[in-house]
Amino acid sequence: MQASGPSCITWSRSGGTGCPGGAIAPGLVAVLPRVQRALDVGAGSGRLTYHLTHHAALVAAVEPSLGLLRLLRYRLPHVQAVAGWAESLPVRDGWSQLTAACGRSDRI
């Protein structure tokens, strides 16, 4: 289900209670495979991370912004959220079976 409008503002300003999935495209969520381990790179506030928790037994999230990392840890305490950059991920090679990065998506 795609969320939009005021509910997504609620997700951004609250503890995530108003719009837990954010505005991630339903088509993207629908094709996510079920895996043991998933990694969200540049996880931000956890909009995509939230969906990954429904498709993976273990989810790790990497976020360079310490403010967003704190928010992500608050919203999704069961996710292993760590500080880091995409150019130097703080996970071992081959750890995840699904690696996602959803900073921005545009239609062409």
PyMOL commands that set and color helices and strands:
alter all, ss='L'
color gray80, all
select helices_A, chain A and resi 6-13+26-31+47-52+66-75
alter helices_A, ss='H'
color red, helices_A
select strands_A, chain A and resi 35-41+56-63+80-83+98-100
alter strands_A, ss='S'
color yellow, strands_A
deselect
rebuild
show_as cartoon
